[in-house]
Amino acid sequence: MTPPSFTVPAAASGPGAAAGARPDIVLIEMLGADVRSAYALADAFRAQGCHVCLAGHPVAALPLEAGAHADTIFLGPGAGMFPLFLNDFRGGLPRRVYAGAPPGYGSAPAADCAATPPQPPTTRFFYL
């Protein structure tokens, strides 16, 4: 999904993860309910002048809240949106919001959340 012209180093999340790092782009994918730590990480990178992107279910559920902690948010599956974002970023005009869904997504049945066992909160982030 990331073009070869971009370097994506491994990154660890948690307190102090932003210390000493100065990437151009930070993508934080929020996978659970622990939005506070993800927002704190996003705010720390933004304070250093990094372009922060947020994605994941919490972002889609509360885009205005997420947008307060990011330069760009992704709503929906990012496979088609991320390369477009990178192209826009290279051109100096990244959008605030990228939204989209794969073909046929609108006809998919609704998820039965009651049948899904609770999962521990997880946050992953990558920087470019």
C-alpha positions, 0 to 999 in steps of 0.5 A: 500500500505504501509506494517504495519511494517512502520509508516506513520504519518500525515504531513502538507506541506508548508514553514517550514514543514521539520523543526524538522522532521527527517523521514527515507523516505519522499514521495512527490506526486506532483499533480499540477503545483506548482513544485517549492514548492515541490522541495523546500520541497524535498531539505529541507528534503534531506539537513537533510539526509532524503531519498526523493522520488518524484512522480506524473505527473510533475515527469513523465513529467520532470524526469531529473529535478525531479531527481535533487531534489530526491533520488528516482523518481516514473514514472507511477502508484505507487501502484505496485512500492511502496512496491518494493521500501520499500523492496529495501530500507529495504535492503539498495539498493533503486533504483533511478528510479521505472517505471511501468504501470498496465496491459493494461495501454498501450492500454488506450486512450489518455486523452483529456486535453482540456476537463479538467478544470484547478485545483489549484496546490496541493502537498501532502507529507508523511514521514516514 
